[in-house]
């Protein structure tokens, strides 16, 4: 039997060697750039079965020592028709990340427990998870489900268990502060509500803020939370908006980028409002200006945000990648849409990273549909390397073996500056991706500098039909009044009358109910007054 074992090991070693040099061709990038994205492996680490069922992975995290730890649940034996009890499950991978070398389980037979994240604090760790009670072996109402935090010491022994009156959240994130306190966000699954918890280091002092409506509309989804260097938080997601065109009421979706301080108070919010355009013979079409998915705070101080936009052409609907660059005060520096390469069908997930001061990496779960032909639809991972001006240097589509191979792609971790681990479908399947930058010349980073004077840039488009966006620069925080006047000088609309942060700002004028003709937009601040002409056509 010895030669057979050696033979198997040799085959496995050869297979790993092949994967370590496997280059995933970029479908749309020039061939000379394809070597910049390298797939190192795509595998299921060996995990020992515990009881009758193998553990299932829900997420991955890094320990303070840089080890990869999986969190999920271990199903216990039970009636296959009814909900089985489940335990919190943690699995520590070995240094080669090809097998699970240490596991921990917590829980009982009265609940279905699922571990969703692992956080670390001085002297221990925290498991963030979900708990659903089981009564008479039947799952109780989802309303009885709880968001939970399980505190462990450095030896893995339980210290405390906290439950929160919240239905199982569709998304959540938590951050451990230096003093051991925890800030936690959770989006309720039974309603568009975001809860913000502050949990003291004593684990007894807990405050909660709840958000459902904002000035621009009703919260729909919260997709990501990021902690900034000054301890502020940046949230991204989507809201429902309501607008009227004449007597017609239209409900659309818009993306938001929301900065709040450590106490949950709004610092600023930018909403990428939806636009409505006419497509004959009798159809109103929404072009969503950004369901925002993920952000990164760049070392230069600016913020990059990814999302997608619903668009429409003669071939039908499709979702395209969108990227925004913002200043620290929320001013839009530029916005780009990439709709001519990959079509982001059902784009459920995106992450963006800084891998060099002049380079960004973007990951996404997409259903790639060449020529928008459903017979050719393929699901997988989208990976792109771009410079800080938003120019794509190379991009790849890592296709799964079956249609839903990557349908559970949920998380990417930056192991090193150019190396990433993605968690995908499977028991504990991981994908390792590395960016080979040896041949990528340094690119001058896209400069960021706030405006130094008041400028009314005017309307775009101009002339316009139905609606237009008015852009202007503010060098400082000030009171701003934006009004619209007709040819006689009569004020016909007020678009803004509020305090605004410095930077490039914009307001939208929906002029569907106004007559065609020439109008003037007036920007007035305590420091200056600016006027620009616009033409409305019908």
N, C-alpha and C positions, 0 to 999 in steps of 0.2 A: 504493500500500500504506500510505502514511502515515495517511490517515483511518481505515483499518481498525484499525491499531495504536492510534491514539488512542481509537477506539471501545471496543476491548477494555479499555484502561486505564481508561476512564471507567466501564465496567461494574464492573470490579474495585474501583475507588474507591468507587462507590455501594454495592457489596456490603459492603465493609469498614465504610462509614459506617453501614449498616443494622445490622451486627453490633455496632458500638460502642454502639448505644443499645438493642439487643435486650434485653428483660426476660423472664427465664424465670419463668413463673407458678409460684408455690408451689401444689402440688396440694391441700394441706390447710390452708394458712395463709389468713387473711382477705385479700381482694384488696388492701386498703389497705396491706398489708405487703409485697406482691410486689416492689416496686421496690427493696427492700433488697439483693437478690441480682441482679447484672447480669452477663450473659454478654457478654464483650467480643469474643471470637473463638473459633472452633473450626476449625483448619486444619492442613494439612500444609505445613510450610515447604519451599520448593523446595530439593532436594538434588541436586547433579550426580552422574550415574552414574559409577562408577569401574570400568572393565572391563565385564563382562557383567551385573553385578548392582548394584542400588542398595544402599547401606548400610542396615542395620536398626538401629533405636534400642532399647536396653535400659533406659536410665535418663537422667535429666537432673540437672544440678547447676548451681550458680552459681559463676562465677569471682570472685576477690577484687574485681574491678572491677564486679561485678553483671551480667556477660554470661551468657547461657544457653549451656551447653555440653552436647551430647548424647554419650552413650557407647554403643557397641554393637559391631557386627562387620560386616566386608565379606567376603562370600562370594566365593571365587575359582572360576574355571571347573573343572569336573571331571565325573566320572561321576555322573549324576543319581540313580542308585540307591544309591550309597554316599555316605558322609559326605564332603563337600567340605572342603578346607582353608579356613580363615577367618582374617582379620587383626583385631587390635584396631583399632577405628575411633573417632575423636573428631571431632565437628563443631561448630564455633563458629558460633552464629547471629548475624546482624547486629542492630543496635540495635532495628529494628522487629520482630524475631523472625519474619520471614516468609521468610527464605532462609538457607541455610548458606553462609557466606562464606569459611570456612577449614577444611580437614580435615587430619587426621594419621592414618596407618596404621602399625602395627607388626606383625611376625610373620613367618612363613615357611610353606612349603607342607607342612611335616611335622606341623602341629598345627591344631586348630580352636580359635581364641582368641576370647573374647568379653569385651569391657570392660563392667563392671557399675556402676562408680562412679568419679568423679574427685575426688580430695582435693588440697588445697593446703597447702604448707608454705613457710617463708621460702626463696626462691630456686628453687622448682620445684613439681612436682606429682607425684601418685601415681595410677596407674591400678590399680584393684582389679578383678580379672577371673577368668576360668576358662580352663583350658587342658586340652584333651583330645588326647593323641597320636594320630596316624594312621599305621598300619602297613600298607603295601601298599594304600593308599587305603581301608582299612577302619578304622572306629573301634575302638580297643581297648576293653577292659572299662572300665566307669565307675569301677571301683576305681583305675584308673590316672590318672584325671582329677585335676587339681591346682587348688587355690586359689592365685592369684598376685598379686603386687604388682610393678608396673613403675614404677621411679623415673625421672623426667625432670627435666632442668634447666630454667631459665627460657626457653631457646631451643627446648625440645622434644626435645633430644637425650637418648638413653638413658644413665642412670647406673648402674643396677643392676636386677637381675631376681631376685625371690625366689619360690620355689615351696614350698608347704606340703603335707605328706602328709595329704591330706584329700580325700574324695570331693567332687564339686561340691556346695556347700552350697545348701540350699533358701532360706536367708536369711542375710544377712551385713551387717555395718556396721563401719566403722572411724573412729577419731578421731585427729587429729594434735595432739599436745601442743606447748606453747610451745618446748620444747627440740628439736623435730623427731622425737621418738620417736612411735610409733604404737601405739595400743591397738585390737585387732581382735577382733570376735566372729564366729563362724560356726557355723551349725547343720548338722550332717552330714546328707546326704540318705539315707544307708544305715543310719541308726539314730538314735534320739532322743537325740543327744549334742550339747551345746553346748561349743565350744572357745573359750577366751579366750587370745589371744596378746598379749604385750608385746614390741614390736620396738624396740630401742634406736636412737638417732640414728645410730649407726655402722652400722646395718643388719646387724650380725653377732651382737649379743647378743639372743637370742630365748628367751623363757620361755613355757610353755604350761600352762594349767590346763584340765581336762576335767570336765564335769558331766554325769551321766546320771541319777542318783537324788538326790532330796532327801527330807527326812523325811516329807513328805506323799504321795509317790508317785514315779512314773517320768516323767521329762520327755517330753512329746509334741511340742510345737512351741515355738519361740521366734519371736515375731512382730515385736518391735521392741526397740531399744536407744536410750536417751537419756542424754546426759551432763548431769549437774546442775551447778549453779554452783560447788559445792565439790569438783568433780572425781569425785564418786561416779557410779555408773551405775545406771540403772533399766531392768530387763528386764521384758517382759510376754510371756505365752504361755499354754500349757495343759499340764496333766499328766494322767496316768492315775491314777485312785484306785480302791482296792479296799475294799469295805465288806461287812459281813455283816449280814443281817437274819434272826435265828434261824440256821438252817443254810444259808440261801440266800446265795450269793456274788454280788455285783454289782460290775461294773467300770464306772466312769463317767468323766467328763471334768470337770475343774475348771480355772478360770483362776487364774494366779498373777501377782503383782506383786512383783518381787524387786529389792531394793536391795543393791548391793555396792560396796565401796570400790575405789579405783584399782588395788589389787593383786588383785582378784577375790575378796575375802573377804566373806562375807555380813554385811550390817548388819542387815537384817530382811527377812522375806518374809511376804506375806499371800496366802493361798490361799482363793479363794471356793469353798467346798466345794459339791459337788452335793447336791441333795436328792431324795428318792425319795417319790413319793406314789402312792396306790392309785387306779386307775381301773377300776371294775367292767366286765366280770364277772371278768376274771382277767388283769390287765395291770399291771405295774410300769412307771412312766414316770419317766424322769430329767428334772429341770428343771435344766439346767446354769446355775450361778450366776455365770458370767462367763468365757468364753474371752476373755482380755484381749488387745487389739490394739495400743493406742498410748497414750502419755502426754504430758503437758506440765507443766513446772514453772511454776506461776503466779508472778507478781511478788509476791504476798502471802506466798509461801513454801509454800503447799499444793500438792498434786499432783492433777491431773484425769486419769482413766484411762477410755478407752472400750473397749468390747467388745461381745459379743452373747450372748444367752441363747437356748437352744432351749426352746421352750414348746409347749404342746399345748392345743387346745380342740376343740369339736365339728367344726370345719372341717379339722382335721388339725394337722400340725406346721408351725411357722414360727419364724424367727429374728428377735429383736427387739433393738433398740439398747439398750445398757446404759451408764450413766455413773456413775462413782464419784468422790467427793472424799475425799482422804486428807490427813492431816497429814504433816510431814516424818519422823515416826517410824513411819509406816505405819498409824496409827489411822484407822479408817473414820469420817468425819464424816457423810456420807450416801451413799446409793446409790439410783439411780433406773433404772427400766425403762420404755422407750417402746414399747409394743406395740399401740397403738391407731391409729397413723397409717401408718407404713411398715413393711413386713415385709421383713426383711433375709434374703432367700433367698440361700444360698451367699455370705454376706458374707465376702469374702476379704481385705478391706483397709479400714482406717480411719485417719484422721489427725486430730489435734486441735491447735488453735492458740489462743493468746491474741492478740486483735486490739485490745483495749482493756482496761484493768483491770477493767471490768465486763462484758466480752463475750467469748465464745468462738466459734470456728468449727469445725465438724466436717465432714469429707469422708468419703465411703465409696463403695465399689463394691458395688452391690446388684442383685439381680434383683427388681424391683418387680412384685408380683403382686396387682393389685386384686381384692379379695374372695377372694384365694387361688384364683383361677380360672386354671389353667395355660394356657388358650387366650388369656388377656389378658396373659401374662407379658411384661415389658419389662425390658431390662437397661440400666443407665446409672449416672450419678453422682448420689449423694445429697449435698446441701449443706444445712447447717443453721446458723442464727445463734441462739445462746442466751445467756442471762445466766449469771452465775457461781453462781446458785442452781439451775441446771439447767432453767430454764423456756425452752422453745423459743419464740423470737420470730417466726421465719419459717423455712420449709424448702422446698427445691425438689428436683425430680427432673429431671435433664437427660438426656433419652432419646436413645439412639443411633438411627442410621438403620436398623440391622438388629439382630437378636437379640443378637449378640455384639459390638456396636459398641464397648463399653467393657470387654470381657472382659479386656483386658490393662492396665487402669488400675492403675498401680503406684506412683505417686509424685506428691506435691504439694509445691511450693516456695512459701514466703512471700516474694514479691518486695518488697512494701512491707507496712505494717501491715494494710492492708485489701485487698491485691491478691495473687492467687495464680495460679500456673501449674501445670496438671495435665498429666502425660504420659499419653497414651492409645494405643490401638491405631493402627497405621498406620506408614508409614515413619518419620516423626518428628512425629507429630501432637501438637499441644498445644492446650489449652483454657485461656483466660484468664478468670478469674472475679474480680469486684470487689464488695465490700460497700459500698453507699451508705449511710453512717451519718448523713447530714445531718439526717434526720428522726427518728433514733433518739435519744430523750432518754437522758441519762446515768442509769444504774441504780446504786443503791447496791450496791457489791460485797458478795457473801456473806461475812460476817465469819468469820475463822478464829481461834479461841482454844482452846488445849488445856484440858482439865478442870483445875479447881482443888481438887478434893476426891475422895475415894474414894466411888464410888456403885455399888451393885449394882442395876442397872436391872431385873433379873429375866429371866424367860424369855419368848420370843415365838416361836410363839403359845403361849398359856396360857389355857385347857386345850389340850392337844395330843395328837396321835395319832402314835406311832412316834418322832418326833424333834422337837427344839426347839432354839433358839439362845438362849444366855444372854449378855447384854450387860452390860458394866461399865466404869466410868471409872477410870483411874489417873492421878493428878496427877504421878507421878514413876516412874522406873524402880525396880522392886522385885521381890522374890520373891513369886510368886502361887501359891496352892494352891486349886483348885476341886474340891469333893467333893459327892457326892449322898448323901442320907440318907433312910431311910424313916421312917414315923411313930414307930417305936420308938427312933429316933435312931441306928440301925445304919448305918454307912457301906456303901453298895452300889456305888459307882463313884467313880473319880478321873478327872476330865476334864483337869486341868492341874496340873503341879507344876514350875514353871520360872520363870526370870527373864523379865519382860516390860517392854516400853517404855511410856512414858507415853502416854495418849490413850484413846480409846474402843476397847475390845477385845471379842472375842466368842469363845465356844467352843460346840461343838455336842454335845448329848447324844442319842445314838441309843439309844432305850429300847424297841426292838421286842421284846427278850427279857424285859422286866420286866412284872410284873402291873400292872393298872390300879390307880390309887389316888393318894393325896397323897404328895408327896415334897418335900424341902427341898434347896435348893442353898446351899452354904456357901462364901463367899469369905474366904480367910484370907491376910493379909500380916503382916509384922512390925509394921506400923503400926496395923492394925485388923482386925476380923472382922465380916462382914455375912452375913445369912441371908435367903432369900426362899422363898416357897412356890410349888409347881407342882402341877398336876393332870394325870395321865396317864389318858386315856380309851381304851377299846378298842372 
